[in-house]
Amino acid sequence: QVQPEESGGGLVQPGESLRLSCVASTRIFSIHNMNWYRERPGNQRELVASITGTGATNYADSVKGRFTISRDNEKNMAFLQMENLKPEDTAIYYCRLGNLYWGKGTLVTVSS
C-alpha cells in the first residue's frame, strides 16, 4: 500500500537516542518529499523535518542539531534519527509521503 507505516517509537530516558523508520510501498517513492511531523500532548501537529527526493533537508528549530532525517529510495524508507531526546520531544510521530499520505503514527515518550 501507499500509506506510510512508522515504527521505532518507545519509551526512552532524557538524553538517549531513538531511530524512527517509515516505509511506503510505491514505485515512485523517490518523487515525493518525505516528512516527519509530531503531535505533542495538547498541541497541534507540527512539522519536525523534511527531505526532498534528492536529499535536501529542513528542520524545525526545536530539533536542529539533534535530529537527522534521511531516506533510502531503494528501500522506500525514510528515517528520523533522534539524539539527546528531551521530555518535550514526547509526541506521536507521523510520517507523511509528500502532502497526501499519512502514516498512523508511532509514540515516542521521553521520561525519567
Secondary structure, DSSP 8 states (H G I E B T S, - for coil): --S-EEE--EEE-TT--EEEEEE---TTGGGS-EEEEEE-TTS--EEEEEE-TT--EEE-TTTTTTEEEEEETTTTEEEEEE-S--GGG-EEEEEEETTTEE---EEEEE--
